[in-house]
């Protein structure tokens, strides 16, 4: 149905959900990402990224070394737009 779901380690808000539980063993919907392309999701232990239907890439979770590509090192539990993609 096009929803993006995450589960597992929620350290740094990597699940992108409204829960702050550290371990989430069942799928939970990523908040604010109802228009993602399901095949465009990338996952790591600390952050995740997805591609919106519009073509915009977004990331959430840990961004301590600039993983989001938005020019900051601010972590977020909500999707943040990746800047300046070709």
C-alpha positions in Angstrom: 0.0 0.0 0.0 3.0 2.3 -0.3 3.7 2.8 3.4 7.2 2.7 4.7 7.6 0.5 7.9 10.7 0.1 10.1 11.5 -2.1 13.1 14.4 -3.1 15.2 16.9 -0.7 16.9 15.4 2.8 17.4 18.5 4.4 18.7 18.7 8.0 17.4 15.1 7.7 16.2 16.1 5.5 13.3 12.6 4.0 13.0 11.2 7.5 12.1 8.2 6.7 14.3 6.5 8.6 17.1 7.8 6.0 19.6 11.0 6.5 21.5 11.3 2.8 22.6 14.9 1.6 21.9 13.9 -1.8 20.5 10.8 -2.2 18.4 10.3 -5.9 17.4 7.3 -5.3 15.1 6.9 -3.0 12.0 5.8 0.6 12.8 5.0 3.2 10.1 7.5 6.0 9.4 5.8 9.3 10.4 5.5 11.9 7.6 6.4 9.5 4.8 3.1 8.5 3.3 4.3 9.3 -0.3 7.5 7.2 -0.4 8.4 4.8 -3.1 8.7 1.5 -1.3 11.6 0.3 -3.5 13.6 3.5 -2.7 14.3 2.7 1.0 17.8 2.3 2.4 18.5 1.2 5.9 21.4 1.2 8.4 21.7 0.6 12.1 21.4 4.3 13.0 19.6 6.1 10.1 17.3 5.4 7.2 16.6 7.0 3.9 13.7 6.8 1.4 12.8 8.2 -2.0 9.5 10.1 -2.1 7.2 9.6 -5.1 8.1 13.2 -6.1 11.8 12.0 -6.5 12.9 13.8 -3.3 15.3 11.8 -1.1 14.8 12.1 2.7 16.7 10.6 5.7 16.0 10.3 9.4 17.7 9.0 12.6 21.4 9.7 13.4 23.1 12.4 11.4 26.2 13.0 13.6 28.6 13.0 10.6 26.3 14.4 7.9 24.7 11.2 6.7 21.5 13.1 5.6 23.3 15.2 3.1 21.5 18.3 4.2 24.6 20.2 5.3 24.0 19.7 9.0 24.8 17.2 11.7 21.4 17.5 13.4 19.7 14.1 14.0 15.9 13.8 13.5 13.1 11.3 14.1 11.3 12.8 11.1 12.3 12.7 7.4 14.7 15.5 6.4 15.2 16.4 2.7 18.6 15.6 1.2 19.9 18.8 -0.4 21.4 19.4 -3.9 20.9 16.0 -5.5 21.7 16.1 -9.2 
